[in-house]
Amino acid sequence: MSEDPTTQELRIAQVKREEAERERADKEPGEDTAKHERRADRAAYLKEKLEERAQAERKAEQRDD
């Protein structure tokens, strides 16, 4: 059974996805540009949510100490 990825690993993956999609949007004009921009925006949104999750995890850790 594989382990779940950590919040930090997930955030890093979203950063990479966002960067890759923005790069593709810049390189591919036309209809594909909009598709890649939407994917990049989604990755940015997920990255933000993962940061919120990380903050909540840190607060929970501090309360446990």
PALUM-128516 format. One record per residue: residue number from 1; x, y, z of N, C-alpha, C in turn. Coordinates in nm, 4 decimals. Layout:
// residues N
R   num         nX         nY         nZ        caX        caY        caZ         cX         cY         cZ
R   NUM          X          Y          Z          X          Y          Z          X          Y          Z
...
//
This chain:
// residues 65
R   num         nX         nY         nZ        caX        caY        caZ         cX         cY         cZ
R     1     0.0847    -0.1173     0.0000     0.0000     0.0000     0.0000     0.0895     0.1239     0.0000
R     2     0.0661     0.2184    -0.0910     0.1492     0.3377    -0.0971     0.0997     0.4426     0.0016
R     3     0.1922     0.5269     0.0434     0.1580     0.6325     0.1386     0.0927     0.7491     0.0670
R     4     0.0100     0.8215     0.1387    -0.0485     0.9425     0.0831     0.0595     1.0490     0.0714
R     5     0.0535     1.1302    -0.0344     0.1521     1.2373    -0.0465     0.1274     1.3439     0.0609
R     6     0.2341     1.4069     0.1037     0.2204     1.5117     0.2039     0.1642     1.6369     0.1396
R     7     0.1170     1.7273     0.2229     0.0649     1.8543     0.1734     0.1717     1.9280     0.0945
R     8     0.2935     1.9275     0.1438     0.4016     1.9974     0.0750     0.4267     1.9354    -0.0629
R     9     0.4266     1.8040    -0.0710     0.4469     1.7380    -0.1996     0.3353     1.7738    -0.2979
R    10     0.2137     1.7801    -0.2482     0.1008     1.8168    -0.3332     0.1134     1.9609    -0.3811
R    11     0.1551     2.0519    -0.2922     0.1738     2.1923    -0.3307     0.2808     2.2038    -0.4389
R    12     0.3907     2.1330    -0.4223     0.4986     2.1365    -0.5215     0.4470     2.0873    -0.6570
R    13     0.3694     1.9816    -0.6546     0.3136     1.9280    -0.7789     0.2232     2.0304    -0.8469
R    14     0.1439     2.1030    -0.7685     0.0547     2.2033    -0.8267     0.1330     2.3206    -0.8840
R    15     0.2407     2.3602    -0.8178     0.3256     2.4674    -0.8701     0.3815     2.4262    -1.0054
R    16     0.4297     2.3043    -1.0139     0.4866     2.2546    -1.1393     0.3802     2.2485    -1.2484
R    17     0.2604     2.2024    -1.2132     0.1522     2.1956    -1.3120     0.1159     2.3347    -1.3619
R    18     0.1039     2.4287    -1.2676     0.0683     2.5654    -1.3062     0.1726     2.6232    -1.4021
R    19     0.2988     2.6089    -1.3674     0.4057     2.6618    -1.4522     0.4031     2.5975    -1.5906
R    20     0.3856     2.4670    -1.5951     0.3845     2.3961    -1.7233     0.2669     2.4406    -1.8102
R    21     0.1511     2.4551    -1.7507     0.0330     2.4951    -1.8279     0.0444     2.6397    -1.8752
R    22     0.1004     2.7264    -1.7929     0.1177     2.8661    -1.8364     0.2185     2.8724    -1.9517
R    23     0.3211     2.7908    -1.9438     0.4195     2.7854    -2.0523     0.3539     2.7342    -2.1812
R    24     0.2719     2.6305    -2.1679     0.2016     2.5776    -2.2861     0.1069     2.6822    -2.3447
R    25     0.0389     2.7577    -2.2569    -0.0530     2.8607    -2.3042     0.0218     2.9676    -2.3828
R    26     0.1427     3.0011    -2.3393     0.2230     3.1009    -2.4100     0.2713     3.0491    -2.5455
R    27     0.2978     2.9202    -2.5547     0.3548     2.8619    -2.6761     0.2501     2.8193    -2.7784
R    28     0.1281     2.7909    -2.7328     0.0256     2.7386    -2.8227    -0.0874     2.8392    -2.8402
R    29    -0.0843     2.9161    -2.9476    -0.1915     3.0131    -2.9705    -0.3223     2.9445    -3.0098
R    30    -0.4294     3.0171    -2.9975    -0.5593     2.9652    -3.0402    -0.6387     2.9048    -2.9272
R    31    -0.7208     2.8074    -2.9625    -0.8109     2.7433    -2.8660    -0.7357     2.6782    -2.7509
R    32    -0.6211     2.6203    -2.7794    -0.5444     2.5519    -2.6749    -0.4963     2.6488    -2.5669
R    33    -0.4773     2.7744    -2.6029    -0.4317     2.8725    -2.5042    -0.5312     2.8820    -2.3891
R    34    -0.6580     2.8950    -2.4218    -0.7613     2.9063    -2.3189    -0.7657     2.7811    -2.2316
R    35    -0.7515     2.6655    -2.2944    -0.7531     2.5390    -2.2200    -0.6385     2.5348    -2.1193
R    36    -0.5199     2.5726    -2.1638    -0.4039     2.5693    -2.0756    -0.4134     2.6759    -1.9658
R    37    -0.4710     2.7906    -1.9987    -0.4898     2.8937    -1.8970    -0.5860     2.8465    -1.7891
R    38    -0.6936     2.7785    -1.8291    -0.7889     2.7245    -1.7306    -0.7213     2.6216    -1.6414
R    39    -0.6406     2.5363    -1.7013    -0.5685     2.4346    -1.6226    -0.4707     2.5008    -1.5258
R    40    -0.4022     2.6052    -1.5723    -0.3087     2.6764    -1.4857    -0.3833     2.7446    -1.3717
R    41    -0.4973     2.8050    -1.4015    -0.5778     2.8689    -1.2968    -0.6254     2.7665    -1.1944
R    42    -0.6642     2.6498    -1.2420    -0.7086     2.5432    -1.1502    -0.5933     2.4980    -1.0608
R    43    -0.4751     2.4827    -1.1190    -0.3585     2.4434    -1.0399    -0.3260     2.5498    -0.9360
R    44    -0.3386     2.6773    -0.9734    -0.3132     2.7862    -0.8781    -0.4152     2.7819    -0.7645
R    45    -0.5413     2.7557    -0.7974    -0.6458     2.7450    -0.6960    -0.6166     2.6297    -0.6001
R    46    -0.5802     2.5145    -0.6546    -0.5494     2.3989    -0.5695    -0.4273     2.4255    -0.4833
R    47    -0.3287     2.4943    -0.5386    -0.2096     2.5304    -0.4617    -0.2483     2.6183    -0.3424
R    48    -0.3386     2.7129    -0.3656    -0.3853     2.8006    -0.2582    -0.4574     2.7209    -0.1498
R    49    -0.5422     2.6285    -0.1908    -0.6153     2.5455    -0.0946    -0.5196     2.4564    -0.0146
R    50    -0.4154     2.4078    -0.0791    -0.3168     2.3265    -0.0083    -0.2382     2.4107     0.0919
R    51    -0.2151     2.5361     0.0602    -0.1486     2.6253     0.1559    -0.2383     2.6461     0.2775
R    52    -0.3674     2.6630     0.2551    -0.4620     2.6754     0.3663    -0.4599     2.5487     0.4516
R    53    -0.4546     2.4348     0.3874    -0.4475     2.3066     0.4592    -0.3200     2.2978     0.5424
R    54    -0.2079     2.3414     0.4850    -0.0812     2.3389     0.5570    -0.0864     2.4287     0.6802
R    55    -0.1477     2.5455     0.6651    -0.1611     2.6359     0.7786    -0.2466     2.5732     0.8880
R    56    -0.3536     2.5087     0.8501    -0.4399     2.4424     0.9478    -0.3652     2.3294     1.0180
R    57    -0.2838     2.2554     0.9424    -0.2055     2.1477     1.0030    -0.1041     2.2039     1.1027
R    58    -0.0406     2.3156     1.0668     0.0558     2.3770     1.1596    -0.0123     2.4251     1.2870
R    59    -0.1301     2.4858     1.2730    -0.2046     2.5326     1.3906    -0.2444     2.4140     1.4791
R    60    -0.2869     2.3050     1.4172    -0.3254     2.1863     1.4934    -0.2069     2.1296     1.5680
R    61    -0.0907     2.1298     1.5039     0.0312     2.0824     1.5693     0.0655     2.1676     1.6900
R    62     0.0512     2.2991     1.6750     0.0840     2.3905     1.7842    -0.0111     2.3691     1.9017
R    63    -0.1370     2.3424     1.8750    -0.2322     2.3185     1.9825    -0.2025     2.1882     2.0541
R    64    -0.1511     2.0890     1.9802    -0.1186     1.9597     2.0388     0.0041     1.9651     2.1279
R    65     0.0916     2.0622     2.1032     0.2150     2.0734     2.1821     0.1906     2.1281     2.3169
//
